[in-house]
Amino acid sequence: MATLTITAKGQITLKQELLRHMKVAPGQKVEVSPLPDGRIAIGAPAKRGSIENFIGSLKRRGGPHLTIEQIRKITEDAWAGKR
């Protein structure tokens, strides 16, 4: 069992052997679940989204159908603070 140190910022660093064991690399995210007894469970790497999951995710039944140009204009207006 590895022992980890909590930093002044309340963070821990997983040792390289643990990262290799989990098959994760720096920058990847992992799922963490709090357990009722005060422990935590560090799970598998967090699932990455895919473009297939994204396509159609904003579509709503009976909602408006916007063209790319309409979406671009709405986005530009929003960034400019006009909406």
MOPAC internal coordinates of N, CA, C and O (Angstrom, degrees):
PM7 1SCF
backbone

  N    0.0000 0     0.00 0     0.00 0    0    0    0
  C    1.4485 1     0.00 0     0.00 0    1    0    0
  C    1.5206 1   108.24 1     0.00 0    2    1    0
  O    1.2310 1   120.33 1   -44.72 1    3    2    1
  N    1.3183 1   116.97 1   135.28 1    3    2    1
  C    1.4608 1   122.29 1   179.59 1    5    3    2
  C    1.5194 1   109.84 1   -89.40 1    6    5    3
  O    1.2310 1   120.91 1   -31.60 1    7    6    5
  N    1.3172 1   115.87 1   148.40 1    7    6    5
  C    1.4624 1   122.26 1   175.17 1    9    7    6
  C    1.5177 1   107.72 1  -110.05 1   10    9    7
  O    1.2310 1   120.57 1   -50.21 1   11   10    9
  N    1.3264 1   116.51 1   129.79 1   11   10    9
  C    1.4583 1   121.94 1  -178.82 1   13   11   10
  C    1.5190 1   109.16 1  -114.33 1   14   13   11
  O    1.2310 1   120.88 1   -29.71 1   15   14   13
  N    1.3160 1   115.92 1   150.29 1   15   14   13
  C    1.4624 1   121.57 1   179.87 1   17   15   14
  C    1.5192 1   109.42 1  -104.42 1   18   17   15
  O    1.2310 1   120.76 1   -43.15 1   19   18   17
  N    1.3204 1   116.15 1   136.85 1   19   18   17
  C    1.4640 1   121.25 1   176.44 1   21   19   18
  C    1.5235 1   107.68 1   -89.18 1   22   21   19
  O    1.2310 1   120.53 1   -51.38 1   23   22   21
  N    1.3413 1   116.60 1   128.62 1   23   22   21
  C    1.4590 1   121.14 1  -178.72 1   25   23   22
  C    1.5316 1   110.30 1   -78.86 1   26   25   23
  O    1.2310 1   120.91 1    -6.19 1   27   26   25
  N    1.3190 1   115.87 1   173.81 1   27   26   25
  C    1.4612 1   121.74 1   177.91 1   29   27   26
  C    1.5340 1   110.97 1   -62.19 1   30   29   27
  O    1.2310 1   120.30 1   155.24 1   31   30   29
  N    1.3331 1   117.04 1   -24.76 1   31   30   29
  C    1.4645 1   121.39 1   178.39 1   33   31   30
  C    1.5232 1   111.61 1   -86.67 1   34   33   31
  O    1.2310 1   119.86 1  -177.34 1   35   34   33
  N    1.3320 1   117.87 1     2.66 1   35   34   33
  C    1.4524 1   121.09 1   179.29 1   37   35   34
  C    1.5215 1   113.34 1    79.49 1   38   37   35
  O    1.2310 1   120.53 1  -156.14 1   39   38   37
  N    1.3130 1   116.59 1    23.86 1   39   38   37
  C    1.4562 1   120.62 1  -178.25 1   41   39   38
  C    1.5198 1   110.68 1  -109.47 1   42   41   39
  O    1.2310 1   121.19 1   -22.46 1   43   42   41
  N    1.3415 1   115.33 1   157.54 1   43   42   41
  C    1.4583 1   120.27 1   172.71 1   45   43   42
  C    1.5205 1   108.13 1  -125.25 1   46   45   43
  O    1.2310 1   120.94 1   -24.60 1   47   46   45
  N    1.3126 1   115.81 1   155.40 1   47   46   45
  C    1.4513 1   121.63 1   176.09 1   49   47   46
  C    1.5153 1   107.36 1  -117.71 1   50   49   47
  O    1.2310 1   120.96 1   -52.20 1   51   50   49
  N    1.3295 1   115.77 1   127.80 1   51   50   49
  C    1.4601 1   119.52 1   176.88 1   53   51   50
  C    1.5244 1   109.08 1   -80.22 1   54   53   51
  O    1.2310 1   120.72 1   -44.11 1   55   54   53
  N    1.2819 1   116.23 1   135.89 1   55   54   53
  C    1.4558 1   121.43 1  -179.61 1   57   55   54
  C    1.5262 1   109.74 1   -68.97 1   58   57   55
  O    1.2310 1   120.99 1   -25.87 1   59   58   57
  N    1.3410 1   115.71 1   154.13 1   59   58   57
  C    1.4606 1   121.10 1  -175.77 1   61   59   58
  C    1.5180 1   112.82 1   -57.03 1   62   61   59
  O    1.2310 1   120.29 1   142.12 1   63   62   61
  N    1.3320 1   117.05 1   -37.88 1   63   62   61
  C    1.4725 1   117.60 1  -179.14 1   65   63   62
  C    1.5255 1   111.56 1   -64.78 1   66   65   63
  O    1.2310 1   120.30 1   147.74 1   67   66   65
  N    1.3522 1   117.04 1   -32.26 1   67   66   65
  C    1.4620 1   119.94 1   176.89 1   69   67   66
  C    1.5281 1   110.62 1   -70.83 1   70   69   67
  O    1.2310 1   120.40 1   139.19 1   71   70   69
  N    1.3324 1   116.85 1   -40.81 1   71   70   69
  C    1.4579 1   120.49 1   178.33 1   73   71   70
  C    1.5274 1   110.79 1   -62.65 1   74   73   71
  O    1.2310 1   120.58 1   137.87 1   75   74   73
  N    1.3329 1   116.50 1   -42.13 1   75   74   73
  C    1.4608 1   119.73 1   177.90 1   77   75   74
  C    1.5292 1   110.49 1   -63.93 1   78   77   75
  O    1.2310 1   120.60 1   138.25 1   79   78   77
  N    1.3301 1   116.45 1   -41.75 1   79   78   77
  C    1.4597 1   120.86 1   179.37 1   81   79   78
  C    1.5318 1   111.04 1   -60.69 1   82   81   79
  O    1.2310 1   120.38 1   141.32 1   83   82   81
  N    1.3342 1   116.88 1   -38.68 1   83   82   81
  C    1.4620 1   122.20 1  -179.64 1   85   83   82
  C    1.5262 1   111.87 1   -81.69 1   86   85   83
  O    1.2310 1   120.51 1   171.15 1   87   86   85
  N    1.3306 1   116.63 1    -8.85 1   87   86   85
  C    1.4688 1   122.38 1  -177.33 1   89   87   86
  C    1.5229 1   111.69 1    59.83 1   90   89   87
  O    1.2310 1   121.05 1  -134.11 1   91   90   89
  N    1.3390 1   115.60 1    45.89 1   91   90   89
  C    1.4638 1   121.45 1   175.32 1   93   91   90
  C    1.5179 1   109.19 1  -122.52 1   94   93   91
  O    1.2310 1   121.29 1   -23.38 1   95   94   93
  N    1.3104 1   115.14 1   156.62 1   95   94   93
  C    1.4594 1   121.84 1  -179.30 1   97   95   94
  C    1.5198 1   109.18 1  -120.55 1   98   97   95
  O    1.2310 1   120.26 1   -19.54 1   99   98   97
  N    1.3278 1   117.10 1   160.46 1   99   98   97
  C    1.4663 1   119.61 1   176.91 1  101   99   98
  C    1.5213 1   110.90 1   -53.94 1  102  101   99
  O    1.2310 1   121.18 1   -43.20 1  103  102  101
  N    1.3231 1   115.35 1   136.80 1  103  102  101
  C    1.4537 1   121.56 1  -179.04 1  105  103  102
  C    1.5170 1   113.97 1    96.24 1  106  105  103
  O    1.2310 1   120.38 1   157.88 1  107  106  105
  N    1.3362 1   116.88 1   -22.12 1  107  106  105
  C    1.4584 1   119.27 1   176.94 1  109  107  106
  C    1.5181 1   108.94 1   -74.91 1  110  109  107
  O    1.2310 1   120.74 1   -20.46 1  111  110  109
  N    1.3199 1   116.20 1   159.54 1  111  110  109
  C    1.4626 1   122.08 1   178.46 1  113  111  110
  C    1.5173 1   109.03 1  -107.18 1  114  113  111
  O    1.2310 1   120.57 1   -32.57 1  115  114  113
  N    1.3239 1   116.52 1   147.43 1  115  114  113
  C    1.4598 1   121.65 1   175.91 1  117  115  114
  C    1.5240 1   108.07 1  -124.39 1  118  117  115
  O    1.2310 1   120.98 1   -26.65 1  119  118  117
  N    1.3178 1   115.73 1   153.35 1  119  118  117
  C    1.4561 1   120.89 1   178.86 1  121  119  118
  C    1.5258 1   109.23 1   -84.70 1  122  121  119
  O    1.2310 1   120.71 1   -42.63 1  123  122  121
  N    1.3317 1   116.25 1   137.37 1  123  122  121
  C    1.4667 1   122.24 1   179.30 1  125  123  122
  C    1.5232 1   107.42 1  -128.86 1  126  125  123
  O    1.2310 1   121.12 1   -47.77 1  127  126  125
  N    1.3287 1   115.47 1   132.23 1  127  126  125
  C    1.4598 1   120.52 1  -179.88 1  129  127  126
  C    1.5185 1   110.47 1  -122.56 1  130  129  127
  O    1.2310 1   119.57 1   -52.28 1  131  130  129
  N    1.3424 1   118.43 1   127.72 1  131  130  129
  C    1.4612 1   119.72 1   174.58 1  133  131  130
  C    1.5260 1   109.47 1   -73.66 1  134  133  131
  O    1.2310 1   120.60 1   -41.11 1  135  134  133
  N    1.3087 1   116.45 1   138.89 1  135  134  133
  C    1.4634 1   121.81 1   178.07 1  137  135  134
  C    1.5215 1   109.02 1  -104.35 1  138  137  135
  O    1.2310 1   119.52 1   -26.04 1  139  138  137
  N    1.3217 1   118.53 1   153.96 1  139  138  137
  C    1.4656 1   122.00 1  -174.46 1  141  139  138
  C    1.5295 1   113.88 1   -59.65 1  142  141  139
  O    1.2310 1   119.72 1   153.16 1  143  142  141
  N    1.3102 1   118.13 1   -26.84 1  143  142  141
  C    1.4668 1   120.26 1  -175.48 1  145  143  142
  C    1.5255 1   113.54 1   -89.24 1  146  145  143
  O    1.2310 1   119.80 1  -167.04 1  147  146  145
  N    1.3435 1   117.99 1    12.96 1  147  146  145
  C    1.4603 1   121.27 1   178.44 1  149  147  146
  C    1.5191 1   113.92 1    94.18 1  150  149  147
  O    1.2310 1   120.17 1   171.92 1  151  150  149
  N    1.3183 1   117.28 1    -8.08 1  151  150  149
  C    1.4592 1   119.97 1   177.09 1  153  151  150
  C    1.5236 1   109.46 1   -86.29 1  154  153  151
  O    1.2310 1   121.20 1   -10.59 1  155  154  153
  N    1.3328 1   115.30 1   169.41 1  155  154  153
  C    1.4616 1   120.84 1   172.72 1  157  155  154
  C    1.5204 1   108.31 1  -125.02 1  158  157  155
  O    1.2310 1   121.09 1   -26.68 1  159  158  157
  N    1.3152 1   115.53 1   153.32 1  159  158  157
  C    1.4590 1   121.55 1   175.39 1  161  159  158
  C    1.5204 1   107.29 1  -115.24 1  162  161  159
  O    1.2310 1   120.92 1   -56.19 1  163  162  161
  N    1.3185 1   115.85 1   123.81 1  163  162  161
  C    1.4593 1   121.08 1   176.61 1  165  163  162
  C    1.5144 1   106.40 1   -96.52 1  166  165  163
  O    1.2310 1   121.00 1   -59.95 1  167  166  165
  N    1.3210 1   115.69 1   120.05 1  167  166  165
  C    1.4517 1   120.33 1  -174.03 1  169  167  166
  C    1.5090 1   113.18 1   -99.46 1  170  169  167
  O    1.2310 1   122.16 1    23.66 1  171  170  169
  N    1.2882 1   113.48 1  -156.34 1  171  170  169
  C    1.4560 1   122.08 1  -178.47 1  173  171  170
  C    1.5224 1   110.40 1   -71.01 1  174  173  171
  O    1.2310 1   120.93 1   -14.06 1  175  174  173
  N    1.3214 1   115.83 1   165.94 1  175  174  173
  C    1.4675 1   117.91 1   174.96 1  177  175  174
  C    1.5267 1   110.08 1   -54.50 1  178  177  175
  O    1.2310 1   121.19 1   -39.41 1  179  178  177
  N    1.3300 1   115.34 1   140.59 1  179  178  177
  C    1.4636 1   120.25 1   179.48 1  181  179  178
  C    1.5215 1   109.09 1   -61.86 1  182  181  179
  O    1.2310 1   120.86 1   -37.09 1  183  182  181
  N    1.3117 1   115.97 1   142.91 1  183  182  181
  C    1.4556 1   120.54 1  -179.18 1  185  183  182
  C    1.5075 1   109.47 1   -70.48 1  186  185  183
  O    1.2310 1   121.60 1   -44.34 1  187  186  185
  N    1.2955 1   114.54 1   135.66 1  187  186  185
  C    1.4591 1   120.15 1   177.01 1  189  187  186
  C    1.5153 1   108.73 1   -86.34 1  190  189  187
  O    1.2310 1   121.31 1   -33.26 1  191  190  189
  N    1.3168 1   115.10 1   146.74 1  191  190  189
  C    1.4529 1   119.34 1   174.99 1  193  191  190
  C    1.5195 1   110.09 1   -72.30 1  194  193  191
  O    1.2310 1   120.72 1   -20.06 1  195  194  193
  N    1.2873 1   116.22 1   159.94 1  195  194  193
  C    1.4565 1   120.28 1   176.82 1  197  195  194
  C    1.5189 1   108.55 1  -128.51 1  198  197  195
  O    1.2310 1   121.35 1   -22.47 1  199  198  197
  N    1.3110 1   115.03 1   157.53 1  199  198  197
  C    1.4571 1   119.37 1   179.65 1  201  199  198
  C    1.5267 1   109.98 1   -63.89 1  202  201  199
  O    1.2310 1   120.71 1   148.77 1  203  202  201
  N    1.3462 1   116.26 1   -31.23 1  203  202  201
  C    1.4615 1   119.06 1   178.73 1  205  203  202
  C    1.5291 1   111.01 1   -63.88 1  206  205  203
  O    1.2310 1   120.36 1   142.41 1  207  206  205
  N    1.3343 1   116.91 1   -37.59 1  207  206  205
  C    1.4630 1   120.25 1   178.37 1  209  207  206
  C    1.5278 1   111.54 1   -71.86 1  210  209  207
  O    1.2310 1   120.68 1   150.35 1  211  210  209
  N    1.3205 1   116.31 1   -29.65 1  211  210  209
  C    1.4561 1   120.14 1  -177.10 1  213  211  210
  C    1.5231 1   112.04 1   -76.91 1  214  213  211
  O    1.2310 1   120.77 1   139.52 1  215  214  213
  N    1.3356 1   116.14 1   -40.48 1  215  214  213
  C    1.4627 1   120.01 1  -175.94 1  217  215  214
  C    1.5275 1   109.50 1   -57.81 1  218  217  215
  O    1.2310 1   121.17 1   -55.12 1  219  218  217
  N    1.2796 1   115.37 1   124.88 1  219  218  217
  C    1.4589 1   120.85 1   178.43 1  221  219  218
  C    1.5180 1   113.83 1    83.57 1  222  221  219
  O    1.2310 1   119.48 1   177.96 1  223  222  221
  N    1.3266 1   118.59 1    -2.04 1  223  222  221
  C    1.4647 1   119.90 1  -176.23 1  225  223  222
  C    1.5311 1   112.54 1   -68.84 1  226  225  223
  O    1.2310 1   120.34 1   155.97 1  227  226  225
  N    1.3202 1   116.95 1   -24.03 1  227  226  225
  C    1.4644 1   120.11 1  -179.85 1  229  227  226
  C    1.5265 1   112.63 1   -95.07 1  230  229  227
  O    1.2310 1   120.49 1   173.37 1  231  230  229
  N    1.3123 1   116.66 1    -6.63 1  231  230  229
  C    1.4637 1   120.46 1  -177.99 1  233  231  230
  C    1.5219 1   109.93 1   -70.54 1  234  233  231
  O    1.2310 1   120.94 1   -46.60 1  235  234  233
  N    1.3072 1   115.81 1   133.40 1  235  234  233
  C    1.4630 1   121.72 1   178.53 1  237  235  234
  C    1.5224 1   108.71 1  -122.82 1  238  237  235
  O    1.2310 1   120.84 1   -41.73 1  239  238  237
  N    1.3018 1   116.00 1   138.27 1  239  238  237
  C    1.4603 1   120.82 1   179.07 1  241  239  238
  C    1.5316 1   108.98 1   -58.78 1  242  241  239
  O    1.2310 1   120.87 1   -52.47 1  243  242  241
  N    1.3169 1   115.95 1   127.53 1  243  242  241
  C    1.4583 1   120.95 1   179.30 1  245  243  242
  C    1.5162 1   113.29 1    79.35 1  246  245  243
  O    1.2310 1   119.84 1  -176.84 1  247  246  245
  N    1.3351 1   117.91 1     3.16 1  247  246  245
  C    1.4589 1   120.89 1  -179.22 1  249  247  246
  C    1.5217 1   111.68 1   -79.70 1  250  249  247
  O    1.2310 1   120.34 1    -8.95 1  251  250  249
  N    1.3247 1   116.95 1   171.05 1  251  250  249
  C    1.4609 1   120.18 1  -178.74 1  253  251  250
  C    1.5259 1   110.96 1   -70.90 1  254  253  251
  O    1.2310 1   120.76 1   -28.28 1  255  254  253
  N    1.3135 1   116.15 1   151.72 1  255  254  253
  C    1.4575 1   122.71 1   175.14 1  257  255  254
  C    1.5209 1   105.94 1  -105.99 1  258  257  255
  O    1.2310 1   120.41 1   -66.56 1  259  258  257
  N    1.3280 1   116.82 1   113.44 1  259  258  257
  C    1.4500 1   121.24 1  -176.28 1  261  259  258
  C    1.5201 1   110.51 1  -107.02 1  262  261  259
  O    1.2310 1   121.34 1   -34.59 1  263  262  261
  N    1.3201 1   115.04 1   145.41 1  263  262  261
  C    1.4586 1   120.30 1   174.51 1  265  263  262
  C    1.5281 1   108.08 1   -82.44 1  266  265  263
  O    1.2310 1   121.09 1   -13.40 1  267  266  265
  N    1.3172 1   115.52 1   166.60 1  267  266  265
  C    1.4681 1   120.48 1   176.86 1  269  267  266
  C    1.5281 1   109.71 1   -58.63 1  270  269  267
  O    1.2310 1   120.07 1   139.50 1  271  270  269
  N    1.3204 1   117.46 1   -40.50 1  271  270  269
  C    1.4699 1   121.12 1   179.60 1  273  271  270
  C    1.5271 1   111.28 1   -63.65 1  274  273  271
  O    1.2310 1   119.79 1   139.51 1  275  274  273
  N    1.3236 1   118.00 1   -40.49 1  275  274  273
  C    1.4617 1   120.77 1   178.06 1  277  275  274
  C    1.5339 1   110.30 1   -65.45 1  278  277  275
  O    1.2310 1   120.39 1   137.98 1  279  278  277
  N    1.3173 1   116.86 1   -42.02 1  279  278  277
  C    1.4624 1   120.71 1   178.34 1  281  279  278
  C    1.5257 1   109.96 1   -63.19 1  282  281  279
  O    1.2310 1   120.35 1   136.46 1  283  282  281
  N    1.3506 1   116.94 1   -43.54 1  283  282  281
  C    1.4646 1   121.36 1   178.54 1  285  283  282
  C    1.5171 1   111.00 1   -58.84 1  286  285  283
  O    1.2310 1   120.23 1   134.57 1  287  286  285
  N    1.3307 1   117.17 1   -45.43 1  287  286  285
  C    1.4672 1   121.87 1  -178.66 1  289  287  286
  C    1.5325 1   110.65 1   -64.11 1  290  289  287
  O    1.2310 1   120.16 1   135.72 1  291  290  289
  N    1.3176 1   117.30 1   -44.28 1  291  290  289
  C    1.4663 1   121.31 1   178.40 1  293  291  290
  C    1.5240 1   110.11 1   -60.62 1  294  293  291
  O    1.2310 1   120.80 1   136.99 1  295  294  293
  N    1.3239 1   116.08 1   -43.01 1  295  294  293
  C    1.4616 1   120.84 1  -179.64 1  297  295  294
  C    1.5237 1   111.00 1   -64.95 1  298  297  295
  O    1.2310 1   120.35 1   134.30 1  299  298  297
  N    1.3287 1   116.94 1   -45.70 1  299  298  297
  C    1.4682 1   120.64 1   178.39 1  301  299  298
  C    1.5276 1   111.00 1   -59.75 1  302  301  299
  O    1.2310 1   120.34 1   134.49 1  303  302  301
  N    1.3250 1   116.96 1   -45.51 1  303  302  301
  C    1.4587 1   121.20 1   179.08 1  305  303  302
  C    1.5356 1   111.01 1   -61.26 1  306  305  303
  O    1.2310 1   120.88 1   138.96 1  307  306  305
  N    1.3112 1   115.93 1   -41.04 1  307  306  305
  C    1.4694 1   119.22 1  -179.66 1  309  307  306
  C    1.5236 1   110.75 1   -64.13 1  310  309  307
  O    1.2310 1   120.58 1   135.08 1  311  310  309
  N    1.3318 1   116.50 1   -44.92 1  311  310  309
  C    1.4788 1   119.55 1   178.81 1  313  311  310
  C    1.5106 1   111.21 1   -63.70 1  314  313  311
  O    1.2310 1   120.20 1   147.43 1  315  314  313
  N    1.3284 1   117.21 1   -32.57 1  315  314  313
  C    1.4585 1   121.43 1  -179.56 1  317  315  314
  C    1.5298 1   111.98 1   -81.66 1  318  317  315
  O    1.2310 1   120.15 1   178.16 1  319  318  317
  N    1.3286 1   117.31 1    -1.84 1  319  318  317
  C    1.4545 1   121.22 1   179.01 1  321  319  318
  C    1.5239 1   113.11 1    78.75 1  322  321  319
  O    1.2310 1   119.97 1  -161.77 1  323  322  321
  N    1.3095 1   117.65 1    18.23 1  323  322  321
  C    1.4659 1   121.03 1  -178.86 1  325  323  322
  C    1.5121 1   112.46 1   -87.45 1  326  325  323
  O    1.2310 1   119.39 1   173.34 1  327  326  325
  N    1.3285 1   118.77 1    -6.66 1  327  326  325
  C    1.4752 1   122.09 1  -179.69 1  329  327  326
  C    1.4939 1   109.30 1  -126.25 1  330  329  327
  O    1.2310 1   120.10 1   180.00 1  331  330  329

